[in-house]
Amino acid sequence: MNVFYEEEGTFKVGSILADNTTSLQVEAPHGKRAKIKAASVLLRFDAPSLSEFMDLAQKKAEDLDPDFLWECCEIEAEFASDALAADYFGHAATPEEAAAVLIRLHSAPMYFYKKGRGRYKAAPPKALEAALASQEKRRRQAEQQARYIQLLSEFTLPEEFKPSLSSLLYRPDKNTVEWKALDAACTASKLSVSRLLEKCGAIPSTHDYHLNRFLLDHFPEGTEFDVFDYGELHAPIDLPIADVAAFSIDDVTTTEIDDAFSVTPLTLGSVRIGIHIAVPTLGIAPGSPMDTLAAERLSTVYIPGQKITMFPDAVIQHYTLGEKRLCPVVSMYLDVADDFTVFATSSRIEQVRVAANLRHDTLEAHFNEHTLAGGKLDHPFGKELLSLWNFACRAEALRGKANDSNNERIDYCFSVKDDRIDISQRRRGSPIDKVVSELMIYVNSEWGKLLADNGVAGIYRSQGGGKVKISTSPAPHQALGVSQYAWISSPMRRYVDFINQRQLIALLRGETPPYTRESESLQTFMRDFEATYEVYGDFQRSMERYWCLRWLLQENISTTGAQVLKENLVKLDRLPLVARVASLPEVPPETNIEVEISNIDLLELTFNTKFLHKQEA
């Protein structure tokens, strides 16, 4: 006697060796013996032979149409499989026919729900319709996925991918057919997603590939500004007008001119230096739409060739210290003796006439180390610049930074025009840089002290042990050599400066400051700014790296000089670009070498370097 039984969801056959009522000892066709429960036996048979039975049952099962079987069933009523087999075949089913029906019922769970040993129930019509529709959908998706994989393997972008390219590149939904096909094609081709899509022509601009990732993460609604009522920007009209002629010093691309300077002669060789800072806080109230916008952006984003400003252009143009304009400012005046030490300071809110916007590219020819050595500057503001220079040198010395090695570092300026990059070098610590930086350090430090001395909350930057911190408590900034330092001088570019200026304005007006040190909003702004400013800085450096690699390709440079920083880390000449040179022999830092550049990858922002030789001293 043989049995047809079910074990762990699988149908099997075996010959009975021993029948113990509740269990059986059986032997499979291939000779393996097993103990099974009697309850798992579905039918017993003598013929056909054990070796033929499953083949016959499987072939008959394949001929059974599940749709017709389902139609033969009474809906919502349980039935026995042997009863359905008898109805279907029109006679008492043979063992192989009964087994075939069982196999077919078991293989069609959408049509038949299993209710017990050999018992089933036909699926309700609506449930069956939904299940079949889902099956058909999966079938079509499988065909679609196979077609996508084939196209991608041929480096052809499926038309259906175009609307979802951004999400596939940056934020893929891994449940979509498109992603599954792309992932499979990447695995097969051993290419990254970005590289495969680039080969398919989906990344026409490597620059936009990097920029769009950043914009999607941090400007998902776009960089354009909503329409605002700029009537709220009007500053008080009763501000006194200062009797000074102010001038700014900025790069030629600067539109957010936050600061300007003035120099007024006093008696006995002393002068009064004015540091004048734009005051957008006079017209932008806390919690206003414009304030909310600035609090969301937190800073201007600087990228070679472009920038994403914190304020709309209309706001910038309203408050920028533009040439030939009468501008509202908050001013700090320094009364400076003939040895350029400060003997008195004062701060006030007023208006100044901006006589000129001086630009680095034209000013440098008149204001540099060589012209200063002659003691006279041939420039309309020559006397003023000379006074500022002497004060800057004195201030730097008082900070203990006159011999700071940072003054010898190189700053790099990126200019992009018609998709071509020009990278120029400017030595940090040039007269222009020193004048502007020293005056900004002075005003930020002194206004930070003014806030602290009067118990007004502010946001400070401190530095100790090489670590920079931002907090609401004043603390020394060792790198700058000052007792406290609060960013206040760039209120149109950084929201921290904007907040600190708001506090300063309230103090100078004798009003209650908007924030206390314990203000939850102040703490939130500080934390958000710190995180956001770091992200913006990282992106700026990443895009500078991109344009450095573009420049190497543009200039067709395959070999270049470099200087060893430490171990195998080198900095390339003419560029703010560092790299590891695995083949570099052991040489001391500052050794000048020649390296070979190859395999520049603008997607991954990588390149290969190979040591060639040391350069002659």
C-alpha positions as CSV (number, residue, x, y, z in Angstrom):
1,M,0.0,0.0,0.0
2,N,1.2,3.5,-0.9
3,V,0.2,6.9,0.5
4,F,0.0,10.4,-1.0
5,Y,0.7,12.9,1.9
6,E,1.5,16.5,2.7
7,E,4.6,17.5,4.6
8,E,5.6,21.1,5.3
9,G,3.5,22.4,2.4
10,T,4.9,19.8,-0.1
11,F,3.1,16.8,-1.5
12,K,5.0,13.5,-1.3
13,V,4.5,9.8,-1.9
14,G,5.8,6.7,-0.1
15,S,5.1,3.0,0.5
16,I,3.9,2.0,3.9
17,L,6.4,-0.1,5.9
18,A,4.5,0.0,9.2
19,D,1.1,1.4,10.2
20,N,0.9,2.4,13.8
21,T,-2.6,3.9,13.6
22,T,-1.6,7.5,14.5
23,S,1.7,7.4,12.6
24,L,3.2,5.6,9.6
25,Q,6.7,4.4,8.7
26,V,7.1,5.1,4.9
27,E,9.7,4.7,2.3
28,A,10.2,7.2,-0.5
29,P,10.8,6.2,-4.1
30,H,14.5,7.0,-3.7
31,G,14.7,4.8,-0.6
32,K,14.7,7.3,2.2
33,R,12.6,6.3,5.2
34,A,10.5,8.6,7.3
35,K,8.0,8.6,10.1
36,I,4.8,10.6,9.2
37,K,1.6,11.4,11.0
38,A,-1.5,9.5,9.9
39,A,-3.4,12.8,9.8
40,S,-1.1,14.1,7.0
41,V,-2.1,11.3,4.6
42,L,-4.5,12.6,1.9
43,L,-5.1,9.3,0.0
44,R,-3.9,5.7,-0.2
45,F,-3.4,3.7,-3.4
46,D,-2.0,0.5,-4.8
47,A,-1.7,1.6,-8.4
48,P,-0.1,3.1,-10.4
49,S,3.3,2.3,-9.1
50,L,5.0,4.6,-6.6
51,S,7.6,5.8,-9.2
52,E,4.9,6.7,-11.8
53,F,2.3,8.3,-9.5
54,M,3.7,11.8,-9.0
55,D,4.5,12.2,-12.7
56,L,1.0,11.2,-13.7
57,A,-0.6,13.4,-11.1
58,Q,1.6,16.4,-12.0
59,K,0.8,16.1,-15.7
60,K,-3.0,15.9,-15.0
61,A,-2.7,18.9,-12.7
62,E,-1.2,21.0,-15.4
63,D,-4.2,20.2,-17.6
64,L,-6.6,21.5,-15.0
65,D,-7.9,25.1,-15.5
66,P,-8.1,26.9,-12.2
67,D,-10.7,29.2,-13.6
68,F,-13.0,26.3,-14.5
69,L,-12.3,24.6,-11.2
70,W,-13.3,27.8,-9.4
71,E,-16.5,28.0,-11.5
72,C,-17.4,24.4,-10.5
73,C,-17.2,25.4,-6.8
74,E,-20.0,26.7,-4.6
75,I,-18.9,30.2,-3.5
76,E,-18.3,30.8,0.2
77,A,-18.8,27.1,1.0
78,E,-16.1,24.7,2.1
79,F,-15.6,21.6,0.0
80,A,-13.6,18.4,0.0
81,S,-11.1,18.0,-2.8
82,D,-12.2,14.5,-3.6
83,A,-15.8,15.7,-4.0
84,L,-14.6,18.4,-6.4
85,A,-12.5,15.8,-8.3
86,A,-15.6,13.5,-8.7
87,D,-17.7,16.5,-10.0
88,Y,-14.9,17.5,-12.4
89,F,-14.2,14.1,-13.9
90,G,-17.8,12.8,-13.7
91,H,-16.8,9.6,-11.9
92,A,-15.2,8.6,-8.7
93,A,-11.7,10.0,-9.2
94,T,-8.7,7.6,-9.5
95,P,-5.9,8.2,-7.1
96,E,-3.8,10.1,-9.6
97,E,-6.9,12.2,-10.6
98,A,-7.6,13.0,-6.9
99,A,-4.0,13.9,-6.4
100,A,-4.0,16.1,-9.5
101,V,-6.9,18.1,-8.1
102,L,-5.2,18.5,-4.8
103,I,-2.0,19.7,-6.4
104,R,-3.9,22.2,-8.6
105,L,-6.0,23.5,-5.6
106,H,-2.8,23.9,-3.6
107,S,-1.0,25.7,-6.4
108,A,-3.8,28.3,-6.9
109,P,-4.1,30.1,-3.5
110,M,-5.7,33.1,-5.2
111,Y,-8.6,30.9,-6.3
112,F,-8.9,28.5,-3.3
113,Y,-8.3,29.1,0.4
114,K,-7.1,26.1,2.3
115,K,-9.3,25.2,5.3
116,G,-8.0,21.9,6.5
117,R,-6.6,18.5,5.3
118,G,-8.0,18.1,1.8
119,R,-10.6,20.9,2.4
120,Y,-10.8,24.2,0.6
121,K,-13.0,27.2,0.0
122,A,-13.4,29.2,-3.3
123,A,-12.2,32.8,-3.1
124,P,-15.0,35.4,-3.2
125,P,-15.4,37.0,-6.7
126,K,-14.2,40.4,-5.7
127,A,-11.2,39.0,-3.8
128,L,-10.3,36.8,-6.8
129,E,-10.6,39.8,-9.2
130,A,-8.3,41.9,-7.0
131,A,-5.8,39.1,-6.7
132,L,-5.7,38.4,-10.4
133,A,-5.3,42.1,-11.1
134,S,-2.4,42.3,-8.7
135,Q,-0.8,39.2,-10.4
136,E,-1.2,40.8,-13.8
137,K,0.3,44.0,-12.5
138,R,3.3,42.1,-11.2
139,R,3.7,40.3,-14.5
140,R,3.6,43.6,-16.4
141,Q,6.1,45.1,-14.0
142,A,8.4,42.1,-14.4
143,E,8.3,42.5,-18.2
144,Q,8.8,46.3,-17.8
145,Q,11.8,45.8,-15.4
146,A,13.4,43.3,-17.8
147,R,13.0,45.8,-20.7
148,Y,14.5,48.6,-18.5
149,I,17.5,46.4,-17.6
150,Q,18.1,45.5,-21.2
151,L,18.1,49.2,-22.2
152,L,20.3,50.3,-19.4
153,S,22.8,47.5,-20.2
154,E,23.0,49.0,-23.6
155,F,23.5,52.5,-22.0
156,T,20.2,53.7,-23.3
157,L,17.9,55.7,-20.9
158,P,14.4,54.4,-20.8
159,E,11.9,57.2,-21.6
160,E,10.0,56.5,-18.5
161,F,13.1,57.4,-16.3
162,K,13.2,61.0,-17.4
163,P,10.5,62.4,-15.0
164,S,12.1,60.6,-12.0
165,L,15.8,61.2,-12.7
166,S,16.2,63.5,-9.7
167,S,14.8,61.0,-7.3
168,L,16.7,58.1,-8.8
169,L,20.0,60.0,-8.4
170,Y,19.4,61.5,-5.0
171,R,16.4,60.0,-3.1
172,P,15.5,56.7,-4.7
173,D,12.3,54.9,-3.8
174,K,13.6,51.4,-3.7
175,N,10.2,49.9,-4.2
176,T,9.8,51.2,-7.7
177,V,10.3,49.2,-10.8
178,E,12.7,51.9,-12.1
179,W,15.0,51.6,-9.1
180,K,15.0,47.8,-9.1
181,A,15.9,47.8,-12.7
182,L,18.6,50.4,-12.2
183,D,20.0,48.6,-9.2
184,A,20.1,45.3,-11.1
185,A,21.8,47.0,-14.1
186,C,24.4,48.6,-11.8
187,T,25.2,45.3,-10.2
188,A,25.6,43.6,-13.6
189,S,27.7,46.4,-15.1
190,K,29.7,47.0,-11.8
191,L,29.0,50.7,-12.2
192,S,27.6,53.2,-9.6
193,V,24.2,54.7,-10.2
194,S,25.6,58.1,-11.2
195,R,28.2,56.5,-13.5
196,L,25.6,54.3,-15.3
197,L,23.1,57.2,-15.7
198,E,25.9,59.4,-17.0
199,K,26.7,56.7,-19.6
200,C,23.0,56.8,-20.5
201,G,23.2,60.5,-21.1
202,A,21.1,61.3,-18.1
203,I,23.7,63.7,-16.5
204,P,24.6,66.2,-19.2
205,S,26.2,68.6,-16.6
206,T,28.4,67.3,-13.9
207,H,28.2,70.7,-12.3
208,D,24.5,70.6,-12.1
209,Y,24.6,67.0,-10.8
210,H,26.5,68.3,-7.7
211,L,24.5,71.5,-7.4
212,N,21.1,69.8,-7.7
213,R,21.9,67.3,-4.9
214,F,22.6,70.3,-2.6
215,L,19.5,72.2,-3.7
216,L,17.3,69.2,-3.2
217,D,18.6,68.7,0.3
218,H,18.6,72.3,1.4
219,F,16.4,74.3,-1.0
220,P,13.7,71.8,-2.0
221,E,11.3,74.6,-2.8
222,G,13.9,76.3,-5.0
223,T,16.1,79.3,-4.5
224,E,13.7,81.9,-5.8
225,F,12.0,84.2,-3.3
226,D,8.3,84.7,-2.9
227,V,6.8,88.1,-3.5
228,F,7.0,90.3,-0.4
229,D,5.6,93.6,0.6
230,Y,8.9,95.6,0.7
231,G,7.1,98.5,2.4
232,E,8.2,97.0,5.7
233,L,11.8,97.8,4.9
234,H,11.6,101.5,5.4
235,A,14.1,102.6,8.1
236,P,13.3,105.6,10.4
237,I,13.6,108.9,8.6
238,D,14.7,110.8,11.6
239,L,18.2,109.3,11.9
240,P,21.0,112.0,12.1
241,I,23.3,112.4,9.2
242,A,27.0,111.9,10.0
243,D,29.4,114.5,8.7
244,V,31.7,111.9,7.1
245,A,32.5,110.6,3.6
246,A,32.4,106.8,3.9
247,F,33.9,104.3,1.5
248,S,33.7,100.5,1.3
249,I,36.4,98.0,0.2
250,D,35.1,94.8,-1.4
251,D,35.7,92.3,-4.1
252,V,34.3,93.3,-7.5
253,T,31.5,90.6,-7.3
254,T,30.2,91.7,-3.9
255,T,26.6,93.0,-3.9
256,E,25.9,92.7,-0.1
257,I,28.0,95.6,1.0
258,D,27.7,95.4,4.8
259,D,30.6,97.7,5.9
260,A,32.2,101.0,5.1
261,F,34.8,103.2,6.7
262,S,35.6,106.8,7.2
263,V,38.5,108.8,8.6
264,T,38.1,112.3,10.1
265,P,41.2,114.3,11.2
266,L,41.2,115.5,14.8
267,T,43.7,117.7,16.6
268,L,47.4,117.0,17.3
269,G,47.6,114.3,14.6
270,S,44.8,112.1,16.0
271,V,42.0,110.9,13.8
272,R,38.5,109.5,14.2
273,I,38.0,106.2,12.4
274,G,34.4,105.3,11.6
275,I,33.3,101.7,11.0
276,H,29.8,101.8,9.5
277,I,27.7,98.7,9.2
278,A,24.4,98.3,7.2
279,V,21.3,97.9,9.4
280,P,18.7,95.7,7.9
281,T,17.3,95.1,11.4
282,L,15.8,98.6,11.4
283,G,13.3,97.6,8.8
284,I,12.8,93.9,9.4
285,A,10.9,93.2,12.6
286,P,11.2,89.9,14.6
287,G,8.7,87.3,13.3
288,S,8.0,89.2,10.1
289,P,7.9,87.3,6.8
290,M,11.3,88.6,5.8
291,D,12.7,87.7,9.2
292,T,11.3,84.2,9.0
293,L,12.8,83.8,5.5
294,A,16.3,84.8,6.8
295,A,15.9,82.4,9.7
296,E,15.2,79.6,7.3
297,R,18.2,80.3,5.1
298,L,20.5,81.4,7.9
299,S,23.4,82.4,5.6
300,T,24.3,83.3,2.0
301,V,25.7,80.3,0.2
302,Y,28.8,81.0,-1.8
303,I,29.6,78.8,-4.8
304,P,32.2,79.6,-7.5
305,G,30.4,81.5,-10.2
306,Q,27.2,82.1,-8.2
307,K,25.7,82.6,-4.8
308,I,22.3,82.0,-3.1
309,T,21.7,85.0,-1.0
310,M,20.0,85.1,2.5
311,F,17.8,88.0,1.5
312,P,16.0,88.8,-1.8
313,D,17.9,91.2,-4.1
314,A,15.4,94.0,-3.4
315,V,16.2,93.8,0.3
316,I,20.0,93.7,-0.5
317,Q,19.7,96.8,-2.7
318,H,17.7,98.6,-0.1
319,Y,20.3,98.2,2.7
320,T,23.6,97.7,0.8
321,L,26.0,100.6,1.3
322,G,25.9,101.6,-2.3
323,E,28.0,104.4,-3.8
324,K,26.6,107.9,-3.8
325,R,23.8,107.0,-1.4
326,L,22.7,108.2,2.0
327,C,22.5,104.9,4.0
328,P,21.3,104.0,7.5
329,V,24.1,102.4,9.5
330,V,25.1,101.6,13.0
331,S,28.5,103.1,13.5
332,M,31.4,102.7,15.8
333,Y,33.8,105.6,16.1
334,L,37.4,105.1,17.3
335,D,39.3,108.2,18.4
336,V,42.9,107.2,17.6
337,A,46.0,109.0,18.9
338,D,49.0,109.8,16.7
339,D,50.6,106.5,17.7
340,F,47.4,104.8,16.5
341,T,46.2,103.6,19.8
342,V,42.5,104.0,20.6
343,F,41.7,106.4,23.5
344,A,37.9,106.6,23.1
345,T,35.1,104.8,21.3
346,S,31.4,105.5,20.8
347,S,28.5,103.8,18.9
348,R,25.4,105.3,17.3
349,I,22.7,104.7,14.8
350,E,22.7,107.2,12.0
351,Q,23.0,107.8,8.2
352,V,26.2,108.2,6.3
353,R,26.9,109.3,2.7
354,V,28.9,106.5,0.9
355,A,31.2,108.4,-1.3
356,A,32.7,105.3,-3.1
357,N,32.6,101.6,-3.4
358,L,36.3,100.7,-3.8
359,R,37.0,97.3,-5.4
360,H,40.0,95.0,-4.9
361,D,40.8,94.7,-8.6
362,T,41.4,98.4,-9.1
363,L,42.4,99.4,-5.6
364,E,45.3,96.9,-5.4
365,A,47.4,98.8,-7.9
366,H,47.4,101.9,-5.7
367,F,47.3,100.3,-2.2
368,N,50.0,97.6,-1.8
369,E,53.3,97.0,0.0
370,H,55.3,98.9,-2.6
371,T,53.1,102.1,-2.5
372,L,53.0,101.9,1.3
373,A,56.8,101.7,1.4
374,G,56.9,105.2,-0.3
375,G,54.7,106.6,2.5
376,K,52.2,108.1,0.1
377,L,49.2,106.6,-1.8
378,D,48.2,108.1,-5.2
379,H,44.5,107.6,-4.7
380,P,41.5,109.9,-3.9
381,F,41.3,108.1,-0.5
382,G,45.0,107.8,-0.1
383,K,45.3,109.6,3.2
384,E,42.4,107.7,4.7
385,L,43.8,104.4,3.5
386,L,47.2,105.2,5.0
387,S,45.6,106.0,8.3
388,L,43.6,102.8,8.3
389,W,46.7,100.8,7.4
390,N,48.7,102.3,10.3
391,F,45.8,101.6,12.6
392,A,45.5,98.0,11.3
393,C,49.1,97.3,11.9
394,R,48.9,98.7,15.5
395,A,45.7,96.7,16.2
396,E,47.3,93.5,14.8
397,A,50.3,94.0,17.0
398,L,48.2,94.6,20.1
399,R,46.4,91.3,19.4
400,G,49.8,89.6,19.3
401,K,49.4,88.5,15.7
402,A,51.9,90.7,13.9
403,N,54.0,87.6,13.0
404,D,51.1,85.3,12.4
405,S,52.0,82.7,9.8
406,N,48.4,82.8,8.6
407,N,49.2,86.1,7.0
408,E,51.4,84.3,4.5
409,R,48.6,82.0,3.4
410,I,47.2,82.2,-0.1
411,D,43.5,82.9,-0.8
412,Y,42.1,81.7,-4.1
413,C,39.4,83.6,-6.1
414,F,37.2,81.6,-8.5
415,S,35.7,83.4,-11.5
416,V,33.4,81.4,-13.8
417,K,32.4,83.0,-17.2
418,D,30.8,81.2,-20.1
419,D,31.5,77.9,-18.4
420,R,35.3,78.6,-18.2
421,I,37.0,78.9,-14.8
422,D,39.7,81.3,-13.9
423,I,41.5,80.7,-10.5
424,S,43.6,83.6,-9.2
425,Q,45.7,83.8,-6.1
426,R,45.8,86.6,-3.5
427,R,48.2,86.5,-0.6
428,R,46.4,86.7,2.7
429,G,47.7,89.7,4.7
430,S,47.9,92.1,1.8
431,P,47.3,95.7,2.8
432,I,43.7,95.5,1.6
433,D,43.0,92.3,3.5
434,K,44.7,93.5,6.7
435,V,42.8,96.8,6.8
436,V,39.4,95.2,6.4
437,S,40.0,92.2,8.6
438,E,41.5,94.2,11.5
439,L,38.6,96.7,11.5
440,M,36.1,93.9,11.4
441,I,37.9,92.0,14.2
442,Y,37.9,95.2,16.3
443,V,34.3,96.1,15.8
444,N,33.1,92.5,16.4
445,S,35.1,92.2,19.5
446,E,34.2,95.6,20.9
447,W,30.5,95.3,20.2
448,G,30.5,91.8,21.7
449,K,32.1,93.3,24.8
450,L,29.5,96.1,24.8
451,L,26.7,93.5,24.8
452,A,28.3,91.4,27.5
453,D,29.1,94.4,29.8
454,N,25.4,95.5,29.6
455,G,24.0,92.1,30.2
456,V,22.5,91.8,26.7
457,A,22.4,88.3,25.2
458,G,24.5,87.7,22.1
459,I,25.9,84.8,20.1
460,Y,29.7,84.5,20.4
461,R,32.4,82.6,18.7
462,S,35.3,81.4,20.8
463,Q,38.4,79.3,20.2
464,G,40.7,77.4,22.5
465,G,42.8,74.3,22.0
466,G,42.2,74.5,18.2
467,K,38.4,74.1,18.6
468,V,36.0,76.8,17.6
469,K,32.7,77.0,19.6
470,I,29.6,79.0,19.3
471,S,27.6,79.9,22.4
472,T,25.7,82.7,24.2
473,S,28.6,83.2,26.6
474,P,31.6,85.4,25.8
475,A,34.9,83.6,25.9
476,P,38.4,84.2,24.5
477,H,39.1,83.6,20.8
478,Q,42.8,82.5,21.0
479,A,43.4,82.4,17.2
480,L,42.3,86.1,17.0
481,G,43.8,87.2,20.2
482,V,40.7,88.8,21.6
483,S,38.8,88.4,24.8
484,Q,35.5,87.9,23.1
485,Y,34.2,87.8,19.5
486,A,30.6,88.2,18.3
487,W,29.8,88.2,14.6
488,I,27.9,91.5,14.0
489,S,29.5,93.0,10.9
490,S,27.7,91.0,8.1
491,P,24.0,91.2,8.9
492,M,23.0,90.8,5.3
493,R,25.0,87.6,4.8
494,R,24.7,85.7,8.1
495,Y,21.7,85.4,10.4
496,V,23.9,85.3,13.6
497,D,25.1,88.8,12.7
498,F,21.5,89.8,12.1
499,I,20.5,88.6,15.5
500,N,23.4,90.2,17.3
501,Q,22.8,93.5,15.5
502,R,19.2,93.4,16.6
503,Q,20.4,93.1,20.2
504,L,22.9,95.9,19.7
505,I,20.3,98.2,18.2
506,A,18.0,97.6,21.1
507,L,20.8,98.4,23.5
508,L,21.8,101.7,21.8
509,R,18.1,102.7,21.7
510,G,17.6,101.9,25.3
511,E,14.9,99.3,24.4
512,T,14.3,95.8,25.7
513,P,16.4,93.4,23.6
514,P,14.3,90.8,21.7
515,Y,16.2,87.9,23.1
516,T,17.5,86.8,26.5
517,R,20.3,84.3,27.0
518,E,17.6,81.7,28.0
519,S,15.4,82.4,25.0
520,E,14.5,79.1,23.3
521,S,14.4,80.9,19.9
522,L,18.0,82.2,20.4
523,Q,19.3,78.7,21.3
524,T,17.5,77.3,18.3
525,F,18.8,79.9,15.9
526,M,22.3,79.3,17.2
527,R,22.2,75.5,16.8
528,D,20.6,75.7,13.4
529,F,23.0,78.3,12.2
530,E,26.0,76.3,13.3
531,A,24.8,73.1,11.5
532,T,23.7,75.0,8.4
533,Y,26.9,77.1,8.1
534,E,29.0,74.0,8.3
535,V,27.0,72.3,5.5
536,Y,27.2,75.4,3.3
537,G,30.9,75.6,3.9
538,D,31.4,71.9,3.0
539,F,29.5,72.4,-0.2
540,Q,31.5,75.5,-1.1
541,R,34.7,73.5,-0.6
542,S,33.3,70.6,-2.6
543,M,32.4,72.9,-5.5
544,E,35.8,74.6,-5.3
545,R,37.3,71.1,-5.7
546,Y,35.1,70.5,-8.7
547,W,36.2,73.7,-10.4
548,C,39.9,72.9,-9.6
549,L,39.5,69.6,-11.5
550,R,37.6,71.4,-14.3
551,W,40.5,73.9,-14.5
552,L,43.1,71.0,-14.8
553,L,41.0,69.6,-17.7
554,Q,40.4,73.0,-19.3
555,E,44.1,73.8,-19.2
556,N,45.0,70.3,-20.4
557,I,47.4,69.9,-17.4
558,S,48.8,66.4,-17.0
559,T,51.9,67.3,-14.8
560,T,52.2,70.0,-12.2
561,G,54.3,71.1,-9.3
562,A,53.2,70.4,-5.7
563,Q,54.4,70.9,-2.2
564,V,54.5,68.2,0.4
565,L,52.4,69.0,3.4
566,K,53.1,65.8,5.5
567,E,53.7,62.1,4.7
568,N,52.2,61.5,1.3
569,L,49.8,64.5,1.4
570,V,50.6,67.2,-1.1
571,K,49.1,70.5,-2.3
572,L,49.1,71.2,-6.0
573,D,50.6,74.5,-7.2
574,R,48.3,77.3,-8.3
575,L,45.2,75.5,-6.8
576,P,43.6,75.0,-3.4
577,L,43.7,71.2,-4.1
578,V,45.3,68.5,-2.0
579,A,45.9,64.9,-2.8
580,R,47.5,61.7,-1.5
581,V,50.4,60.5,-3.6
582,A,50.9,56.8,-2.9
583,S,54.1,56.6,-4.8
584,L,55.7,59.5,-3.0
585,P,59.1,58.6,-1.3
586,E,59.9,59.7,2.2
587,V,60.6,63.4,1.9
588,P,60.4,66.2,4.5
589,P,57.4,68.7,4.5
590,E,57.6,71.7,2.2
591,T,59.6,69.7,-0.4
592,N,58.7,70.8,-3.9
593,I,57.9,67.9,-6.2
594,E,56.5,67.2,-9.7
595,V,53.5,65.0,-10.0
596,E,51.5,63.4,-12.8
597,I,47.7,64.0,-12.9
598,S,45.4,61.4,-14.5
599,N,41.9,59.9,-14.4
600,I,40.0,63.1,-13.3
601,D,36.5,62.1,-12.4
602,L,34.1,65.1,-12.2
603,L,31.3,62.9,-10.8
604,E,33.2,61.4,-7.9
605,L,35.5,64.5,-7.6
606,T,38.6,62.2,-7.6
607,F,41.8,62.0,-9.6
608,N,45.0,60.0,-9.6
609,T,48.5,61.4,-8.8
610,K,51.9,59.9,-9.5
611,F,55.2,61.1,-8.1
612,L,57.7,62.0,-10.9
613,H,60.6,63.7,-9.2
614,K,61.8,66.3,-6.7
615,Q,62.1,69.9,-8.0
616,E,65.4,71.8,-7.8
617,A,65.5,74.2,-4.9
